[in-house]
Amino acid sequence: MFRFLFGVFVGIILAFLLIYCGGGKTVKKVGEGLTETGKRMEMLEGEISKEKDDLWKGMKKKFSGEEKDGRKGVSN
């Protein structure tokens, strides 16, 4: 019960601060910043995903015993 009332109290304070600091203009600025950050994060996620896939392919080749000439299961 205490946490709920504390959350309501904090929410009311944040709402008053938002209105005091400019209301819609502030929300618009924050939204634009978050949109740009989201776009950058999507690009990074794509790059990380590609690198991860390449890493898994390399690990599978290493552990399956494939060599440069294509033979499987043959080790030196």
C-alpha positions, 0 to 999 in steps of 0.5 A: 500500500505504501509503495502504491501511494509513494508511486502516486505521489511521485507521479503527481510531482513529475506531472507538475514538473513537466507542466512547469518546465514547458509541457508539450514542448518538453515532451516533444524534445524528449520524444525527438531525442528518444527517436534518434537514439532508437534509430542508432540502437537499431543500427547497432543491433543490426551490426551486432546481430551480423557479427554474432551470426558470423561468430556462430558460423565460425564456431560451428566450423571449428568444433565440427572439424572442418578444414580448408579443403572441406573434409569433416571430422579430420584433424591433424 
